[in-house]
Amino acid sequence: MTFQRMGGIAGLVCAATYIFGFIVLVTTLAPLGFGTNTIDAGAVVDLIRTQPGVLILFNTVIYIVNALALAVLVTALHVRLKPGAPSAARLTLVLGTIWCTLVLGAGMIANVATERAAQLAATDFDQAVAFWRMLHEVEHGLGGGNEIAGGAWIASVSVLGMVGRNLAKITGALGALTGVAGLVTLVAALGETAGAVFGLGAIAWFIAVGIELIVSRGDNR
């Protein structure tokens, strides 16, 4: 199997982690306020106390599995774009590496917060709530509350891919729009809406890029 095809599979894995995250969010976590600015930390810790595996699995898939697959995809796209524009491709590699690091860090912090809150809740529920809320804000800042790093990477890869004809126009256009939505999460008033658009757009883009890398015969490295 070529590395390009490995990158394509990684893209599909990234899409799958987003889909999994949306399903769990809608079915289990949305009633607790996840995805909004009114999250009920007490209800979250109560869930952690009774079913700690739910959040551990959620965090592991959407952050850790996603980050590891993303690292493969970032490298594969760098290899694909490098021959036509070495310096610009190097910039996409840097942006992608930053995003991978932030996502992985957010997942590690989220799981530590869950595990420690479960321990504290057995003896001091209020302290567990305060602890989880504090680390959740750190997690939120790294990877859950904005999509600036992801938006910058997807937009840069997509535009460079279109210009150099390394990606199909529809894939590049979809990525450019998704990337802009990620950058718009910087605006607080538009954060939730832009974040949802970014998430849905990213699923479609990961699938498009994944399929393109798998079926492409342009680079067998």
Beta strands, then each sheet from edge to edge (+ up, - down):
end
